Amino acid sequence: MERNKFTIMHIEKYKTMSSMTKSYNHNYRRFTIGSTSPGKLYDNFNNVQLDKVNLDKELISTYDGRDYAKVWRDKFNNMEFYKTNTLRKDAVRGLEFLLTMSHDMADKVNIDDWTAANVKWLQQTFGKENVESAMLHLDEATPHIHAFVLPILDKRFCAKLILGSPSKLRQMQNGYAKAMEPFGLDRGITGSHAKHEHIKYLHGEINSIVIKAQKLMKIRKNALGLAESIHQYATRISSCLLYNKNTESCRLKFPIVA
């Protein structure tokens, strides 16, 4: 099967101090022993290979031991705008960017060059002063970066203006993909409406479809002269996937008949 070579960027919005602290604890591997299962680490560390934690690398830090919530509070307290204005309770206080790639490319990319390119893109896109942290994790199956960004524009918090409309988000994704092209990484399927929290489910759906497609190709290749790659097929049929927000399920508009 054709090697997957996608570049991946996911954005998480943080509106509470506790969510920022939880993210910091995970990204900086502040291990805590579970209270319900003595001696067992909390679930968010289940994928971590403990013998490789020493390989993780801090790429950007302005912390001096402070967690994300403390950094945010110190920044907020020193902002002139909020000495006379109030920040909305539901405002987005921080953004976390997960930057990674298809697992198939993990051994094909120079990680040092890749991390440098990611840091450069983050700082150029959001301002060097707003990129507070970037942690490279090499203790899980696929190398990835967690970056913490303060959504500050014109000296105030305004994540809505930074992230903007769906079209602006697509432009951001395109810009990131462009920066990753030198590493042989592609943009991925454009126009997909899949939500990140269902991505594993959707991968399963697409893999199932691809398997069916492979069977059909074996049967019909001689008759129809098919010369389409699996990746080309997955891209073509992505528009045929329907996502039901209420039931959190995904199905094809038209069933594949074997």
Contacts in CASP RR format, 6 or more apart in sequence:
PFRMAT RR
TARGET T0000
AUTHOR 0000-0000-0000
METHOD contacts of the structure
MODEL  1
MERNKFTIMHIEKYKTMSSMTKSYNHNYRRFTIGSTSPGKLYDNFNNVQL
DKVNLDKELISTYDGRDYAKVWRDKFNNMEFYKTNTLRKDAVRGLEFLLT
MSHDMADKVNIDDWTAANVKWLQQTFGKENVESAMLHLDEATPHIHAFVL
PILDKRFCAKLILGSPSKLRQMQNGYAKAMEPFGLDRGITGSHAKHEHIK
YLHGEINSIVIKAQKLMKIRKNALGLAESIHQYATRISSCLLYNKNTESC
RLKFPIVA
1 210 0 8 1.000
1 230 0 8 1.000
2 229 0 8 1.000
2 230 0 8 1.000
2 231 0 8 1.000
3 102 0 8 1.000
3 104 0 8 1.000
3 105 0 8 1.000
4 102 0 8 1.000
4 103 0 8 1.000
4 104 0 8 1.000
4 105 0 8 1.000
4 231 0 8 1.000
5 101 0 8 1.000
5 102 0 8 1.000
5 104 0 8 1.000
5 105 0 8 1.000
5 108 0 8 1.000
5 184 0 8 1.000
5 185 0 8 1.000
5 186 0 8 1.000
6 101 0 8 1.000
6 102 0 8 1.000
6 185 0 8 1.000
6 186 0 8 1.000
6 187 0 8 1.000
6 188 0 8 1.000
7 101 0 8 1.000
7 176 0 8 1.000
7 177 0 8 1.000
7 180 0 8 1.000
7 183 0 8 1.000
7 185 0 8 1.000
7 186 0 8 1.000
7 187 0 8 1.000
7 188 0 8 1.000
8 98 0 8 1.000
8 99 0 8 1.000
8 100 0 8 1.000
8 101 0 8 1.000
8 102 0 8 1.000
9 97 0 8 1.000
9 98 0 8 1.000
9 99 0 8 1.000
9 172 0 8 1.000
9 173 0 8 1.000
9 176 0 8 1.000
10 97 0 8 1.000
10 98 0 8 1.000
10 196 0 8 1.000
11 95 0 8 1.000
11 96 0 8 1.000
11 97 0 8 1.000
11 98 0 8 1.000
11 163 0 8 1.000
11 169 0 8 1.000
12 23 0 8 1.000
12 95 0 8 1.000
12 96 0 8 1.000
12 97 0 8 1.000
12 98 0 8 1.000
13 92 0 8 1.000
13 94 0 8 1.000
13 95 0 8 1.000
13 159 0 8 1.000
14 20 0 8 1.000
14 23 0 8 1.000
14 68 0 8 1.000
14 92 0 8 1.000
14 93 0 8 1.000
14 94 0 8 1.000
14 95 0 8 1.000
14 96 0 8 1.000
15 90 0 8 1.000
15 91 0 8 1.000
15 92 0 8 1.000
15 93 0 8 1.000
16 93 0 8 1.000
17 69 0 8 1.000
17 72 0 8 1.000
17 73 0 8 1.000
17 93 0 8 1.000
18 69 0 8 1.000
20 67 0 8 1.000
20 68 0 8 1.000
20 69 0 8 1.000
20 72 0 8 1.000
20 93 0 8 1.000
20 94 0 8 1.000
20 148 0 8 1.000
21 67 0 8 1.000
21 68 0 8 1.000
21 69 0 8 1.000
23 68 0 8 1.000
23 96 0 8 1.000
23 146 0 8 1.000
23 148 0 8 1.000
24 30 0 8 1.000
24 67 0 8 1.000
24 68 0 8 1.000
24 69 0 8 1.000
24 148 0 8 1.000
25 32 0 8 1.000
25 67 0 8 1.000
26 44 0 8 1.000
26 45 0 8 1.000
26 146 0 8 1.000
27 133 0 8 1.000
27 135 0 8 1.000
27 137 0 8 1.000
27 146 0 8 1.000
27 148 0 8 1.000
28 67 0 8 1.000
28 135 0 8 1.000
29 45 0 8 1.000
29 48 0 8 1.000
29 53 0 8 1.000
29 56 0 8 1.000
29 139 0 8 1.000
31 41 0 8 1.000
31 45 0 8 1.000
32 41 0 8 1.000
32 42 0 8 1.000
33 39 0 8 1.000
33 40 0 8 1.000
33 41 0 8 1.000
34 40 0 8 1.000
34 41 0 8 1.000
34 42 0 8 1.000
41 48 0 8 1.000
47 140 0 8 1.000
47 141 0 8 1.000
48 139 0 8 1.000
48 140 0 8 1.000
49 139 0 8 1.000
49 140 0 8 1.000
50 139 0 8 1.000
52 138 0 8 1.000
52 139 0 8 1.000
53 139 0 8 1.000
55 138 0 8 1.000
55 139 0 8 1.000
56 135 0 8 1.000
56 136 0 8 1.000
56 137 0 8 1.000
56 138 0 8 1.000
56 139 0 8 1.000
57 115 0 8 1.000
57 135 0 8 1.000
57 136 0 8 1.000
57 138 0 8 1.000
58 133 0 8 1.000
58 134 0 8 1.000
58 135 0 8 1.000
58 136 0 8 1.000
59 115 0 8 1.000
59 118 0 8 1.000
59 119 0 8 1.000
59 134 0 8 1.000
59 135 0 8 1.000
59 136 0 8 1.000
59 145 0 8 1.000
60 119 0 8 1.000
60 122 0 8 1.000
60 131 0 8 1.000
60 132 0 8 1.000
60 133 0 8 1.000
60 134 0 8 1.000
60 147 0 8 1.000
61 133 0 8 1.000
62 71 0 8 1.000
62 132 0 8 1.000
62 133 0 8 1.000
63 71 0 8 1.000
63 132 0 8 1.000
63 133 0 8 1.000
66 74 0 8 1.000
68 94 0 8 1.000
68 132 0 8 1.000
68 133 0 8 1.000
68 148 0 8 1.000
71 132 0 8 1.000
71 133 0 8 1.000
71 148 0 8 1.000
72 93 0 8 1.000
72 94 0 8 1.000
72 150 0 8 1.000
75 150 0 8 1.000
75 152 0 8 1.000
76 82 0 8 1.000
76 87 0 8 1.000
76 157 0 8 1.000
79 152 0 8 1.000
79 155 0 8 1.000
79 156 0 8 1.000
80 155 0 8 1.000
81 155 0 8 1.000
81 156 0 8 1.000
82 156 0 8 1.000
85 156 0 8 1.000
87 93 0 8 1.000
87 157 0 8 1.000
91 157 0 8 1.000
91 159 0 8 1.000
92 151 0 8 1.000
92 157 0 8 1.000
92 159 0 8 1.000
92 160 0 8 1.000
93 150 0 8 1.000
93 151 0 8 1.000
93 157 0 8 1.000
94 148 0 8 1.000
94 149 0 8 1.000
94 150 0 8 1.000
94 151 0 8 1.000
94 159 0 8 1.000
95 148 0 8 1.000
95 149 0 8 1.000
95 150 0 8 1.000
95 151 0 8 1.000
95 159 0 8 1.000
95 162 0 8 1.000
95 163 0 8 1.000
96 146 0 8 1.000
96 147 0 8 1.000
96 148 0 8 1.000
96 149 0 8 1.000
97 122 0 8 1.000
97 145 0 8 1.000
97 146 0 8 1.000
97 147 0 8 1.000
97 149 0 8 1.000
98 144 0 8 1.000
98 145 0 8 1.000
98 146 0 8 1.000
99 118 0 8 1.000
99 144 0 8 1.000
99 145 0 8 1.000
99 147 0 8 1.000
99 176 0 8 1.000
100 142 0 8 1.000
100 143 0 8 1.000
100 144 0 8 1.000
100 145 0 8 1.000
101 109 0 8 1.000
101 114 0 8 1.000
101 142 0 8 1.000
101 143 0 8 1.000
101 144 0 8 1.000
101 180 0 8 1.000
101 183 0 8 1.000
101 185 0 8 1.000
102 142 0 8 1.000
102 185 0 8 1.000
103 141 0 8 1.000
103 142 0 8 1.000
105 183 0 8 1.000
105 184 0 8 1.000
105 185 0 8 1.000
106 141 0 8 1.000
106 142 0 8 1.000
106 143 0 8 1.000
108 184 0 8 1.000
109 143 0 8 1.000
109 183 0 8 1.000
109 184 0 8 1.000
109 185 0 8 1.000
110 183 0 8 1.000
111 136 0 8 1.000
111 138 0 8 1.000
111 143 0 8 1.000
113 183 0 8 1.000
114 143 0 8 1.000
114 180 0 8 1.000
114 183 0 8 1.000
115 136 0 8 1.000
115 145 0 8 1.000
117 179 0 8 1.000
117 180 0 8 1.000
117 182 0 8 1.000
117 183 0 8 1.000
118 134 0 8 1.000
118 145 0 8 1.000
118 147 0 8 1.000
118 179 0 8 1.000
119 131 0 8 1.000
119 134 0 8 1.000
120 179 0 8 1.000
121 175 0 8 1.000
121 176 0 8 1.000
121 179 0 8 1.000
122 131 0 8 1.000
122 134 0 8 1.000
122 147 0 8 1.000
122 149 0 8 1.000
123 131 0 8 1.000
125 172 0 8 1.000
125 176 0 8 1.000
126 149 0 8 1.000
126 151 0 8 1.000
126 162 0 8 1.000
129 152 0 8 1.000
130 149 0 8 1.000
130 150 0 8 1.000
130 151 0 8 1.000
130 152 0 8 1.000
131 147 0 8 1.000
131 148 0 8 1.000
131 149 0 8 1.000
132 148 0 8 1.000
132 149 0 8 1.000
132 150 0 8 1.000
133 146 0 8 1.000
133 147 0 8 1.000
133 148 0 8 1.000
134 145 0 8 1.000
134 146 0 8 1.000
134 147 0 8 1.000
134 148 0 8 1.000
135 145 0 8 1.000
135 146 0 8 1.000
135 147 0 8 1.000
136 143 0 8 1.000
136 144 0 8 1.000
136 145 0 8 1.000
137 143 0 8 1.000
137 144 0 8 1.000
137 145 0 8 1.000
137 146 0 8 1.000
150 157 0 8 1.000
151 157 0 8 1.000
151 158 0 8 1.000
151 159 0 8 1.000
151 162 0 8 1.000
151 163 0 8 1.000
152 158 0 8 1.000
153 161 0 8 1.000
153 162 0 8 1.000
163 169 0 8 1.000
163 172 0 8 1.000
170 190 0 8 1.000
170 191 0 8 1.000
173 187 0 8 1.000
174 187 0 8 1.000
177 185 0 8 1.000
177 186 0 8 1.000
177 187 0 8 1.000
177 188 0 8 1.000
188 235 0 8 1.000
189 234 0 8 1.000
189 235 0 8 1.000
189 238 0 8 1.000
191 238 0 8 1.000
191 239 0 8 1.000
192 238 0 8 1.000
192 241 0 8 1.000
193 243 0 8 1.000
194 202 0 8 1.000
194 241 0 8 1.000
194 243 0 8 1.000
194 250 0 8 1.000
195 243 0 8 1.000
198 243 0 8 1.000
198 248 0 8 1.000
198 250 0 8 1.000
201 250 0 8 1.000
202 241 0 8 1.000
202 250 0 8 1.000
205 241 0 8 1.000
205 250 0 8 1.000
206 234 0 8 1.000
206 238 0 8 1.000
206 241 0 8 1.000
209 234 0 8 1.000
209 237 0 8 1.000
209 252 0 8 1.000
209 256 0 8 1.000
210 230 0 8 1.000
210 233 0 8 1.000
210 234 0 8 1.000
212 256 0 8 1.000
212 258 0 8 1.000
213 230 0 8 1.000
213 233 0 8 1.000
213 237 0 8 1.000
213 256 0 8 1.000
214 230 0 8 1.000
215 258 0 8 1.000
216 256 0 8 1.000
216 258 0 8 1.000
217 226 0 8 1.000
217 228 0 8 1.000
220 226 0 8 1.000
228 236 0 8 1.000
237 252 0 8 1.000
240 252 0 8 1.000
240 253 0 8 1.000
240 254 0 8 1.000
241 250 0 8 1.000
241 251 0 8 1.000
241 252 0 8 1.000
241 253 0 8 1.000
242 250 0 8 1.000
242 251 0 8 1.000
242 252 0 8 1.000
242 253 0 8 1.000
243 249 0 8 1.000
243 250 0 8 1.000
244 250 0 8 1.000
244 251 0 8 1.000
END
